[in-house]
Amino acid sequence: MSDNSLTTEQLAVRWDVTPETLARWRADAIGPPFFKVMGRRVKYRLEDIEQYESESMRTSTADTARIPSNDLRLTAQRASAAAQGVPA
């Protein structure tokens, strides 16, 4: 069985950022979707990483289009917090 996912450390190397940056982005609903193995180890599906990279393509520094997957994750995060009675 092939594992088409990357760990936080592997994605950090791919994007030249620290694992701590990826952790902060996850908390802020930034970046590609992720899942946890056994409720602990964070992994990213390669297809989600590639989709996020594709959505992030820009033609100039003036291009400030929002990344749709970030909006979806943030909306889901807020809905979950509201359901738990946590203020947004």
Secondary structure, DSSP 8 states (H G I E B T S, - for coil): ----EEEHHHHHHHHT--HHHHHHHHHTT-SS--EEETTTEEEEEHHHHHHHHHHT--SSTT-----HHHHHHHHHHHHHHHHTT---
